[in-house]
């Protein structure tokens, strides 16, 4: 709700949303490399494989990074949508880790 009142224009809300989507999608695609390394022992059996494996995720990540950087560099038009997005992301990450730690302590 804060973002809707802060932005007041569709372009600014869209820039904010797209920036956060770029951040999340690039990190999600990057997790492919982590899981591939973790399951390296399954090499070519019981694991999905794709042609041009390291190239396609890198292109995907590069495209989203380019869009995110272009939104961040256009800060005057978008009223610092990227900085606001990072602030909101940081706030919710802090909340997540506070609640995650409390839930973890309660289950022990």
PASEBA-1860 file (N, C-alpha, C; in nm, 3 decimals):
! residues 108
1> XXXXXXXX> 0.083/-0.119/0.000/0.000/0.000/0.000/0.087/0.125/0.000 ~ 0.199/0.120/0.072/0.289/0.235/0.077/0.336/0.274/-0.063 ~ 0.368/0.177/-0.145/0.420/0.204/-0.278/0.315/0.272/-0.365 ~ 0.190/0.232/-0.353/0.084/0.293/-0.433/0.069/0.440/-0.395 ~ 0.075/0.473/-0.268/0.063/0.612/-0.226/0.190/0.692/-0.259 ~ 0.304/0.625/-0.255/0.431/0.692/-0.286/0.442/0.725/-0.434 ~ 0.407/0.632/-0.519/0.430/0.648/-0.662/0.325/0.737/-0.727 ~ 0.199/0.708/-0.707/0.087/0.785/-0.759/0.075/0.785/-0.911
9> XXXXXXXX> 0.171/0.730/-0.980/0.163/0.719/-1.125/0.194/0.576/-1.165 ~ 0.127/0.532/-1.270/0.141/0.394/-1.313/0.284/0.362/-1.354 ~ 0.352/0.453/-1.424/0.489/0.428/-1.468/0.584/0.405/-1.351 ~ 0.565/0.479/-1.245/0.654/0.464/-1.129/0.628/0.331/-1.056 ~ 0.501/0.295/-1.045/0.468/0.167/-0.983/0.522/0.052/-1.068 ~ 0.508/0.065/-1.198/0.557/-0.037/-1.289/0.709/-0.050/-1.281 ~ 0.780/0.063/-1.277/0.927/0.059/-1.266/0.971/-0.009/-1.137 ~ 0.904/0.024/-1.029/0.935/-0.037/-0.900/0.914/-0.188/-0.905
17> XXXXXXXX> 0.801/-0.229/-0.960/0.768/-0.371/-0.967/0.863/-0.446/-1.059 ~ 0.893/-0.388/-1.173/0.984/-0.455/-1.267/1.123/-0.466/-1.207 ~ 1.169/-0.364/-1.134/1.300/-0.371/-1.072/1.307/-0.486/-0.973 ~ 1.206/-0.500/-0.888/1.206/-0.610/-0.793/1.194/-0.745/-0.863 ~ 1.117/-0.750/-0.971/1.107/-0.874/-1.047/1.242/-0.911/-1.109 ~ 1.313/-0.812/-1.161/1.445/-0.838/-1.220/1.540/-0.895/-1.115 ~ 1.537/-0.837/-0.999/1.622/-0.882/-0.889/1.590/-1.026/-0.853 ~ 1.462/-1.055/-0.836/1.421/-1.190/-0.798/1.445/-1.294/-0.906
25> XXXXXXXX> 1.416/-1.259/-1.031/1.434/-1.354/-1.140/1.581/-1.385/-1.165 ~ 1.667/-1.284/-1.155/1.811/-1.309/-1.174/1.865/-1.399/-1.063 ~ 1.821/-1.377/-0.940/1.865/-1.464/-0.831/1.808/-1.605/-0.845 ~ 1.685/-1.615/-0.891/1.625/-1.747/-0.912/1.701/-1.824/-1.020 ~ 1.733/-1.757/-1.128/1.809/-1.823/-1.234/1.949/-1.858/-1.187 ~ 2.006/-1.776/-1.103/2.139/-1.804/-1.049/2.140/-1.927/-0.959 ~ 2.025/-1.959/-0.901/2.018/-2.077/-0.814/2.037/-2.206/-0.893 ~ 2.018/-2.200/-1.025/2.041/-2.317/-1.109/2.186/-2.364/-1.094
33> XXXXXXXX> 2.278/-2.269/-1.091/2.419/-2.304/-1.078/2.448/-2.370/-0.943 ~ 2.384/-2.320/-0.838/2.402/-2.378/-0.705/2.351/-2.523/-0.701 ~ 2.232/-2.545/-0.753/2.175/-2.680/-0.748/2.247/-2.775/-0.842 ~ 2.297/-2.726/-0.953/2.375/-2.812/-1.042/2.503/-2.859/-0.972 ~ 2.567/-2.767/-0.901/2.689/-2.804/-0.830/2.659/-2.902/-0.716 ~ 2.546/-2.879/-0.651/2.509/-2.965/-0.539/2.473/-3.106/-0.584 ~ 2.419/-3.121/-0.704/2.378/-3.252/-0.754/2.473/-3.304/-0.862 ~ 2.596/-3.261/-0.857/2.694/-3.301/-0.956/2.716/-3.453/-0.957
41> XXXXXXXX> 2.699/-3.518/-0.843/2.721/-3.662/-0.834/2.616/-3.742/-0.913 ~ 2.504/-3.681/-0.951/2.401/-3.750/-1.029/2.427/-3.744/-1.179 ~ 2.533/-3.685/-1.218/2.573/-3.658/-1.356/2.506/-3.749/-1.460 ~ 2.413/-3.693/-1.536/2.343/-3.754/-1.649/2.250/-3.870/-1.613 ~ 2.220/-3.891/-1.490/2.118/-3.990/-1.455/2.026/-3.928/-1.350 ~ 1.899/-3.941/-1.368/1.798/-3.887/-1.277/1.808/-3.735/-1.259 ~ 1.858/-3.666/-1.358/1.866/-3.520/-1.348/1.832/-3.461/-1.484 ~ 1.763/-3.352/-1.482/1.725/-3.286/-1.606/1.847/-3.216/-1.665
49> XXXXXXXX> 1.866/-3.229/-1.794/1.975/-3.158/-1.860/1.920/-3.082/-1.980 ~ 1.988/-2.978/-2.019/1.944/-2.897/-2.132/2.063/-2.862/-2.220 ~ 2.034/-2.837/-2.346/2.139/-2.798/-2.438/2.187/-2.659/-2.403 ~ 2.312/-2.633/-2.428/2.374/-2.502/-2.401/2.356/-2.461/-2.256 ~ 2.376/-2.556/-2.163/2.345/-2.533/-2.022/2.404/-2.406/-1.962 ~ 2.531/-2.383/-1.961/2.571/-2.263/-1.887/2.540/-2.135/-1.964 ~ 2.526/-2.143/-2.094/2.506/-2.021/-2.173/2.366/-1.963/-2.156 ~ 2.263/-2.045/-2.161/2.126/-1.994/-2.155/2.093/-1.926/-2.022
57> XXXXXXXX> 2.126/-1.984/-1.907/2.100/-1.912/-1.782/2.180/-1.782/-1.771 ~ 2.301/-1.781/-1.826/2.381/-1.659/-1.821/2.317/-1.549/-1.905 ~ 2.265/-1.585/-2.022/2.196/-1.486/-2.106/2.071/-1.434/-2.035 ~ 1.996/-1.524/-1.972/1.876/-1.486/-1.897/1.910/-1.388/-1.784 ~ 2.013/-1.421/-1.709/2.055/-1.335/-1.598/2.104/-1.201/-1.650 ~ 2.180/-1.202/-1.759/2.231/-1.078/-1.816/2.118/-0.988/-1.865 ~ 2.015/-1.045/-1.924/1.903/-0.966/-1.972/1.829/-0.899/-1.856 ~ 1.802/-0.974/-1.751/1.735/-0.915/-1.635/1.824/-0.813/-1.564
65> XXXXXXXX> 1.953/-0.839/-1.560/2.045/-0.742/-1.499/2.047/-0.612/-1.579 ~ 2.046/-0.623/-1.711/2.043/-0.504/-1.796/1.916/-0.421/-1.770 ~ 1.801/-0.487/-1.761/1.677/-0.414/-1.736/1.680/-0.349/-1.598 ~ 1.728/-0.422/-1.497/1.736/-0.366/-1.363/1.830/-0.246/-1.355 ~ 1.943/-0.256/-1.423/2.039/-0.144/-1.424/1.981/-0.024/-1.498 ~ 1.909/-0.049/-1.607/1.851/0.063/-1.680/1.744/0.134/-1.597 ~ 1.669/0.060/-1.517/1.572/0.124/-1.428/1.645/0.202/-1.319 ~ 1.753/0.146/-1.266/1.828/0.214/-1.161/1.893/0.342/-1.213
73> XXXXXXXX> 1.941/0.341/-1.336/2.006/0.461/-1.392/1.906/0.568/-1.432 ~ 1.782/0.532/-1.449/1.678/0.630/-1.484/1.608/0.679/-1.357 ~ 1.688/0.712/-1.257/1.634/0.743/-1.125/1.555/0.872/-1.120 ~ 1.588/0.972/-1.202/1.515/1.099/-1.196/1.372/1.083/-1.248 ~ 1.355/1.005/-1.353/1.221/0.985/-1.408/1.135/0.898/-1.317 ~ 1.196/0.801/-1.252/1.121/0.703/-1.173/1.121/0.733/-1.024 ~ 1.167/0.849/-0.984/1.171/0.886/-0.842/1.239/0.779/-0.757 ~ 1.356/0.738/-0.801/1.438/0.643/-0.726/1.365/0.512/-0.699
81> XXXXXXXX> 1.303/0.457/-0.803/1.229/0.330/-0.788/1.321/0.218/-0.745 ~ 1.444/0.217/-0.797/1.537/0.110/-0.761/1.578/0.119/-0.614 ~ 1.607/0.239/-0.568/1.644/0.255/-0.426/1.527/0.221/-0.335 ~ 1.409/0.261/-0.374/1.291/0.226/-0.295/1.270/0.076/-0.294 ~ 1.289/0.013/-0.411/1.277/-0.132/-0.419/1.377/-0.204/-0.331 ~ 1.501/-0.156/-0.332/1.602/-0.218/-0.245/1.571/-0.196/-0.098 ~ 1.516/-0.079/-0.066/1.477/-0.052/0.072/1.365/-0.142/0.119 ~ 1.264/-0.159/0.034/1.152/-0.248/0.068/1.201/-0.392/0.080
89> XXXXXXXX> 1.287/-0.433/-0.013/1.343/-0.568/-0.009/1.423/-0.590/0.120 ~ 1.506/-0.494/0.155/1.586/-0.506/0.278/1.496/-0.513/0.401 ~ 1.392/-0.431/0.404/1.299/-0.431/0.518/1.235/-0.569/0.535 ~ 1.186/-0.626/0.426/1.119/-0.756/0.437/1.218/-0.869/0.462 ~ 1.342/-0.855/0.416/1.442/-0.956/0.449/1.473/-0.954/0.598 ~ 1.483/-0.836/0.655/1.506/-0.824/0.799/1.390/-0.886/0.876 ~ 1.266/-0.856/0.834/1.150/-0.916/0.899/1.152/-1.068/0.888 ~ 1.188/-1.117/0.770/1.194/-1.262/0.749/1.293/-1.328/0.845
97> XXXXXXXX> 1.412/-1.271/0.854/1.513/-1.334/0.939/1.480/-1.320/1.088 ~ 1.412/-1.214/1.126/1.369/-1.202/1.265/1.266/-1.310/1.297 ~ 1.166/-1.324/1.212/1.063/-1.426/1.236/1.117/-1.566/1.218 ~ 1.208/-1.585/1.122/1.266/-1.718/1.100/1.345/-1.762/1.222 ~ 1.421/-1.671/1.281/1.498/-1.704/1.400/1.405/-1.737/1.516 ~ 1.296/-1.661/1.533/1.202/-1.688/1.641/1.133/-1.822/1.621 ~ 1.094/-1.854/1.499/1.029/-1.982/1.472/1.126/-2.096/1.494 ~ 1.251/-2.078/1.454/1.351/-2.181/1.472/1.377/-2.208/1.620
105> XXXX> 1.381/-2.102/1.702/1.402/-2.120/1.846/1.284/-2.194/1.910 ~ 1.161/-2.163/1.863/1.043/-2.227/1.921/1.035/-2.375/1.888 ~ 1.085/-2.414/1.771/1.077/-2.555/1.732/1.185/-2.639/1.800 ~ 1.290/-2.575/1.849/1.397/-2.648/1.919/1.354/-2.673/2.059
END
